[in-house]
């Protein structure tokens, strides 16, 4: 094997992903330490989280009465429990350095899980540098201490468990992630499909009931005090989005952004895209058309499909990206969910490595432009479109075979 062949084998052969990934994690650990040492922490929501937790620790259980310097508590119960623990570990939030160290450890553990997911999906090593070079991702975890770090960790751990066919633990962990932040609901359509492809409708409904039960168990202290108040705050579906904070749709203008018509159009696009992916790609492993699939499902028959790890990861991340594309407003911390998904989806779309790196670089620039501009917000949406359309149009001659083990 010549030098050139060796290099190409190292960057393309998935069998090298594990040890190259280990080196990447070690390098990123040094980078995280350097970020904490050299870059000043910026206060955004940490103080508010700690104040809200102090109210919880003082005995307050009415969600509508838990507020902080930047506003009310608008996250589900698992968020409260996590930041209660962080409060105890950081002297009520005063020990910022300890908080940063904890989040750096969380970041690195999540990165290890992400690399494991890539390895199980057969992704090539040349994608690994893109997993450790994101400026915004390090900022979200290590400099801002956002709850999105914990939600993203739960998401990737659930993806890994889904790849290993650990269905119940995966659903439990995913639901726990939803209990931190609602963003993980965007994976729900994909989870419904991959469970139905492996179980009967009744069994899938039972798994869904487990996910719902997790939410109830997490929220019991607050549901006992003011159930309507908890549901309206923790899962607020009528929240008014502020144009000045949007990262994605700024280029459409404030009047359009705030209009009901724009909101309904995005919802229609979201549902249409999901419908297209479900009917064309996601149920393809069953070997049935949509009508046959629904009939079999309603008849209580199990498709008995052994899905590949690559297919499972693709479906879950595609569902996420479609949801982010059609979200009326994304904030900078949402990059915690997208950053590690993008390289994989661009690769699965069949793009050349140069194009993968180019799209990643444009996306990274857009998410690091503060405040967002018309150009940066258009770039955010364009990169999400490229990922979604790329997956939909990828050249795969035997989609059913590619989805199977």
Buried (B, 14 or more C-beta within 10 A) or exposed (E): EEEEEEEEEEBEEBEBBEEBBEEBBEEBBEBBBEBBEEEEBEEBBBEBBBBBBBBBEEEBBEBBEBBBEEEBBBBBBBBBBBBBEBBEBBEBBEEBEBBBBBBBEBBBBBBBBBBBBBBBBBBBBBBBBBBBBBBBBBBBBBBBBBBBBBBBBBBBBBBBBBBBEBBEEBBBBBBBBBBBBBBBBBBBBBBBBBBBBBBBBEBBBBBBEBBEEBBEEBBEEBBEBBEEBBBBBBBEEEEEBEBEEBBBBBBBEEEEBBEEEBEEBBEEEBEEBBEBBBBEBBBBBBEBEEEEBEEBBEEEEBBEBEBBBBBBBBBBBBBBBBBBBBBBBBBBBBBBBBBBBBBBBBBBBBBEBEBBBEBBEBBBBBBBBEEBEEEBBBBBBBBBEBBBEBBBEBEBEEBBEBBBE
